[in-house]
Each structure stands twice: as C-alpha cells, then as structure tokens.
Amino acid sequence: MLQHDSPAQSGHPTDAPETSSLESNTRLVWNPFLAEYTGQAPARMRRMELTDDCPFCADLTTGRVPPESQAWIRPNDFPALQPPNGECYLLIYSADHDRTFADLTVPEVVRIIGLWQRIYAELSPRYPCVMTWETSGEVIGQTQRHPHGQTYAVAIMPEMLGRELAAVERAESAGDLCPFCAEVRAESAGPRIVLEGAHWVGFIPAYARYPYQVRLTSRAHTSAITGIAEGEPMEELAAFLPRIIRAYNRAFQAPMPYMLALHQLADERFHLHVELLPVGRAPGKLKLAASCEMAWGFWMNDSFPEVKAAELRDYVRREEEERVVMEQLPAPAQRAIAAYREQFAPLTESEPLTVAWAPGRVNLIGEHTDYNDGFVLPVAVDRVIALAGQPHAGTTSRCYSVHHRQRHFFRSNRAALLAPDRRRRTPLWVRYIRGVLRELVARAATPQTPAFNAAIVGDVPVGGGMSSSAALDVAVATFAAALGGPRLSPLETALLCQRAEAASAGVHTGIMDQAIACLARADRALLLDCRSLRYEYIPVRLPGVVVAVFDTQVSRALASSGYNARRQQCEAATALLGRLVRADDASREIRALRDVTTDDLARYGARLPDPLLPRARHVVTENARVLAAAEALRAGDADRLGALLYASHASLRDDYEVSCLELDVVVEIAATVPGVLGARMMGGGFGGSALILVHQDTFEGLRDVLAAAYPARTGKRGELHRCQVSGGPESRVIALDKR
C-alpha cells in the first residue's frame, strides 16, 4: 500500500511498513521545517545503469512498440512515484541509440515536443503538477545513454513551482503584468540574451544559479506546453533547444552535463518556460551543488550572467556560420563530425577537420558476374560511410565506430602496417581500415599517410547487401588522400580496396563494389566490363519510377555464407568447359565463364557435374541480362527492366542458390502489388536486401503491404527504403571551431 505522509502524519521509521514492502513502494514525506516534500523510492536502486543491453532498444524488438517507431512513451519500470501520489513515464526521443538531443534535427525535436504535449494532456487532469525533463551526463544522474526524457506527475506542488506561482499571484494582486511576460520584455535585446526569435526568448537570468543557466520563455502567455501551436512557434522552440545545448558543448569542449526542465502548470496565470541547467563552469570544470548551496540553500555563481551570455551568443553565431558548411555534407558526415568532437575532444589539435565519405550501392543487375570477368550495372545510392578526423604527429591511429560503439587503436606507421596483425579478435571494421592503409604504404614511392584520430558513421546497412564494406574501404582511402597520403585514380583506388578486402576479410570479391564506390555519378548507372575495366555511364531516366530496397533484417557475412564456395565452383566449371571447348576448337580460349556461350552450355553442359552446370548457367544468362538491361535503360523502358529483375532473381534462387526464404518472400509479395515492375535479391545473397522497381505512386502502398505480409510469413520485420542515385566519394577539409 502506497504511503502518503503529510504534516498530519509522523513520517517516522516506526510507522513504516516491513522491509519487503518498503522495497517495492514509494512515498512522499513532509518536512515540517522547510515546508516541502521529499520523495522516497528504494526500488530505483535496482535500475540498470549505463548497460549495453539497452531496454529502450529492446522496445523495438520485443513488440512493446511497433518496430518503425521513431519516438514513444513508455512506463517507468522503476518508478519514483505511484498512484495516488504520482505516476512516472519515460519519453524515448529517438529509435537510434547513439543520438543525442544536441544532434537532433528540427523535425525530430518537433516530434519530441509532441510527446511532451501528449503526456501533459494525459496527466494534467489528474495531477496538479506534471514535470517533464531530460538529464544528460552520468555525473548528474543519466542512467541510460539512449536519448530519452522523463515525466513525473505529482499530487503535490513542488517547492520551486510553488514559489514561481506565488510570484505570479503577487503580481496579480498588485495589478501588475505577469512577471514572466515582464521579464521577457526587459531581457529582450539585452546583454543577457543568448538567442531570441519571434516566439521565444533565451537568456541567462540576472539571478542565475549556474554560470550557463538559460531560461527559454515563450513570448506568448501560455501556461503549459499544450498551448504551443504547431508551425512557427513549435519549430522555433525545436530549433533553439539543440542550438543552446551545442553551445554548451563548445563552452565545455566536450558534452556538457545538463538538465532540461519544463516549468508548466494547469493554471492560466502561470507562464510556460524551459530551464536549461548545465553543470559546467569552464572546460573540464563542473559546477555542482556543494558547500553553502547544499548546506543552507545559498547559491554562489562564480561568474556574471552578462559575460556567460556573451560567450554563448558567440558560440551560437559560430555555429550558424558552420551550418552553411555542414548542410553541404551528407548526414552521416555531419554526424561523424559530431562524434569526433565528442570522442576525441581531449585529443583535438588545431588542424582543420577532414571529412571523407563513399557511397553504398545498388546493383541493378549482374550478380556474381564480376569475379567471372562479366558485366555489371550498379548505381551508387544516397547512403554513405563517412570518416571525420584529424592527423597527428604520433604513430598510433585511433578510430571510433558509432555503429559498433567501439573505440580501437593500432600502430599505423609503415613498419607496423606491413607486419602481420598478431592481435587476436581485432574487429572486422578495424581490419578493413588497417587493410586499406597497409595497401597504401605497400606502394613504392608514395607519401605516407599520417597517424590520425577519426570517428566513423554510416547509414549503409551493415550486412544488407549494399556493400557497406566497399564503402568503408573507399572512404578510408579517400580520407587518407585528404590527409596527405597517396592520391590514386578512381580505378587504382578500386583495385587497391579490392585487394585490401581480400586480405582483411578473406573474401575474394569481384571489382564491382569498389568500382562503383569510386566511379559513381549522380543519376547514372555504371555499365562495367569487369575484365577490361572499361565502363560506360548510362543515364537513369525512369520518370515516376522509384528504386527501392527492402532490408530483410537477415544479416550475412560473405566469408561464411558460401560466397567463396560459389567462386570456386565457377572456377572449376571454367576449367572443365575450357578443356571441352578447346578439344573441339583449339582457337577458343575460356579464361572465365564470361567466355562461355549459351550454345556451349547446351553442347557441353551434360558433362558438368552437379552443381557446376546451374552455376555456369546463371553467370552466362546473367551477363546477357545485364546487356539487355543496359539497353532498356537507354530506351527508358522500365517495364523491360523490371522483367529482367524477376528473371535475375529466379536464376539466383534456382541456379546459383544464393537466395533465402526471406528474400524469396519479399519478391513474391512485391510481385502481387500493382505498380511493382520488378524485384530481385541483390548483393552476395544468403540474406541482406531485395531490390524493387516500383511506380512512385505505389511506393507507400507497397510499404504497407510488406509491413503486414512480410512479418506474417517470416516472423521478421524488415524495412523499405527509397534510394536516390548518387555520386562517388568526396572529401572536405573544414576549418571548424574545434570547440
């Protein structure tokens, strides 16, 4: 039974329930000396703190919320309050575990404000106070890194809100203006302003307790977050909040611990405001409640608000200047810069920041033909792997992967790279990076890539059949060149990265993935002859048609998925067919399955042992489909291209046997949707993604059908993405403020 101790109750331990009951209950206890309540909730000691097993990520996989959810409200599993004293909820700000409030976009923060409004509208009729806030930073109590906030609905009036409401009541009794409205008018354009707009004013109060404390007050008088209208008022708030937090991070030269709190009441006289309470006072120095503040409630601010406001204004101005530069970068490159600043702030030197990226790809058609000297027809897509970092004078390179949440270091001088990597369990993503650098230093008479610190971010699905590994390889080579390492031609880079992947991962891939990552052009497909390495750009002009990719959520690793076995089977078929053909025609040379014709298969196929005939048949017919698809693209014939995709999938499924249940189900479902022109598995197979060619006005309907039918048939939840045909690798050297 929940206890509610009040001035009429003793609150002494002798009145408490047994220990077992204490551990599961919460209570409010009245302090008669300070006339305030204290909450007590022993169960909160059982919270999982900063664990790798994120309970909020699990919401998406356990069915607690739909897997496509981007933000949601959930009960607090370890509540500080229970009815009738209160209720506790968690507000999950993003499905992405690695985001922070500071790097959220305006639409994402608008979505969060929508959560704030929903929870307030639900709880305010039952409780006089609904407290919503976010805590960031382990030092002040953040227990889960996944971006989230909390809401406590309380049956009592907390002391601080009570004092603020009393100030409003005194002003009303005196016939004066609302004190918050008066404060906004007084501070506007003044020396304590941090930023202001048409709807919101952000300033450091003259009486601030913390050096960088900012109050963000609505110009319009409204008592709660539900009074903020959609459109400009909400969007301005959504823009201001992360900008202030980013200014804090610059001031602290690292993520500054802070608390963000909404002050609101269901009393029309009250005035909504947002308090941002950061506990940093200078780079690396914290301002926590201590000494006279903790003992007597007498706060000491060791700075003047006018000085700190000017500092924050300067950081906001610098960020606006940088925004113009940053908006020209792909989103993963922007996030890589943010991750670099967070992970390597203590190591950051004065050099400009270097950022480089390379794209993932969708192979329109031509699967498993590249290592058979055949033809392929890939396009690069608007998903990239990006590195951001800086060189330094040492010999050890340090890298942080946001996707893997791992930080790793390795010696990157010439001698160390050329020596075998004897460390056990080096992560695969690190082996890719080290492998590219090794191939670069192995070239004679080329400049040495300096050691560096770098953060890596990507939105190419890992194991999704869009060649995240080749994108990483090429991004590393592009990053190394921008740091002063060897500058190679696109084809030289592709061949180098192909060698690096074979050495690093044990996968003997063809040249396609690396070639398209290096040679891609926007709105162009690359018809590549994988023997001669001659290539032709073919415009992708299919009006009203979308190139879509469905991620089956079945990951695959090429080295262990049968990829190398298929290559060996093709080599065996080539050798046997070569002997058979030369026995009848000594002038012919069969160097690869690319040299075999359909007539050859009809004549000699029966003499190939299983499974060599179907393997060879796939490669021979797939090469013909690639050339036919190129003609269809030139003619803008989307229907013909779609039919070739279906034929390719049947061949990959039946002859090459690299499909799987989930890929087959996606193609079967897509084929039932009017407006879908064609579909096939793509990539090495054994999982990954399916390519779907669909009319634009059918895309959302296709998404709905897959969202319902795919889980019903496979027990898995996939995701449909729209892809834009994009360009190749790029790099920038950016003179950003290191803070």
HELIX and SHEET records of a PDB file:
HELIX    1   1 PRO A   13  ASP A   15  5                                   3    
HELIX    2   2 THR A   19  SER A   24  1                                   6    
HELIX    3   3 PRO A   42  ARG A   46  5                                   5    
HELIX    4   4 PRO A   55  THR A   61  1                                   7    
HELIX    5   5 PHE A  101  ASP A  103  5                                   3    
HELIX    6   6 VAL A  106  LEU A  123  1                                  18    
HELIX    7   7 GLU A  138  ILE A  140  5                                   3    
HELIX    8   8 GLU A  159  SER A  173  1                                  15    
HELIX    9   9 PRO A  179  GLU A  187  1                                   9    
HELIX   10  10 ILE A  225  GLY A  227  5                                   3    
HELIX   11  11 GLU A  232  PHE A  252  1                                  21    
HELIX   12  12 SER A  291  TRP A  296  1                                   6    
HELIX   13  13 PRO A  305  MET A  326  1                                  22    
HELIX   14  14 ALA A  331  PHE A  344  1                                  14    
HELIX   15  15 ALA A  345  LEU A  347  5                                   3    
HELIX   16  16 ASP A  370  ASN A  372  5                                   3    
HELIX   17  17 ARG A  414  LEU A  418  1                                   5    
HELIX   18  18 LEU A  428  ALA A  442  1                                  15    
HELIX   19  19 SER A  468  ALA A  482  1                                  15    
HELIX   20  20 PRO A  490  ALA A  505  1                                  16    
HELIX   21  21 MET A  512  LEU A  519  1                                   8    
HELIX   22  22 LEU A  558  SER A  560  5                                   3    
HELIX   23  23 TYR A  563  ASP A  584  1                                  22    
HELIX   24  24 LEU A  593  ASP A  595  5                                   3    
HELIX   25  25 THR A  598  TYR A  604  1                                   7    
HELIX   26  26 GLY A  605  ARG A  607  5                                   3    
HELIX   27  27 LEU A  612  ALA A  635  1                                  24    
HELIX   28  28 ALA A  638  ASP A  654  1                                  17    
HELIX   29  29 LEU A  661  ALA A  671  1                                  11    
HELIX   30  30 GLN A  696  THR A  698  5                                   3    
HELIX   31  31 PHE A  699  THR A  714  1                                  16    
SHEET    1   A 3 GLN A   3  HIS A   4  0                                        
SHEET    2   A 3 ARG A  27  ASN A  31  1                                        
SHEET    3   A 3 GLU A  36  GLN A  40 -1                                        
SHEET    1   B 9 TRP A  72  PRO A  75  0                                        
SHEET    2   B 9 GLY A  86  ILE A  92 -1                                        
SHEET    3   B 9 HIS A 148  VAL A 154 -1                                        
SHEET    4   B 9 CYS A 129  SER A 136 -1                                        
SHEET    5   B 9 TYR A 258  HIS A 263 -1                                        
SHEET    6   B 9 HIS A 273  PRO A 278 -1                                        
SHEET    7   B 9 VAL A 214  SER A 218 -1                                        
SHEET    8   B 9 TRP A 200  PHE A 203 -1                                        
SHEET    9   B 9 ILE A 193  GLU A 196 -1                                        
SHEET    1   C 2 GLY A 280  ALA A 282  0                                        
SHEET    2   C 2 LYS A 285  LEU A 286 -1                                        
SHEET    1   D 6 GLN A 406  ARG A 411  0                                        
SHEET    2   D 6 THR A 396  SER A 401 -1                                        
SHEET    3   D 6 PHE A 452  GLY A 458  1                                        
SHEET    4   D 6 PHE A 375  PRO A 391 -1                                        
SHEET    5   D 6 LEU A 353  ILE A 365 -1                                        
SHEET    6   D 6 GLU A 730  ILE A 734 -1                                        
SHEET    1   E 6 GLN A 406  ARG A 411  0                                        
SHEET    2   E 6 THR A 396  SER A 401 -1                                        
SHEET    3   E 6 PHE A 452  GLY A 458  1                                        
SHEET    4   E 6 PHE A 375  PRO A 391 -1                                        
SHEET    5   E 6 ARG A 524  ASP A 529 -1                                        
SHEET    6   E 6 TYR A 535  PRO A 539 -1                                        
SHEET    1   F 4 VAL A 676  MET A 681  0                                        
SHEET    2   F 4 GLY A 688  HIS A 695 -1                                        
SHEET    3   F 4 VAL A 545  VAL A 554 -1                                        
SHEET    4   F 4 GLU A 719  CYS A 723 -1                                        
END                                                                             
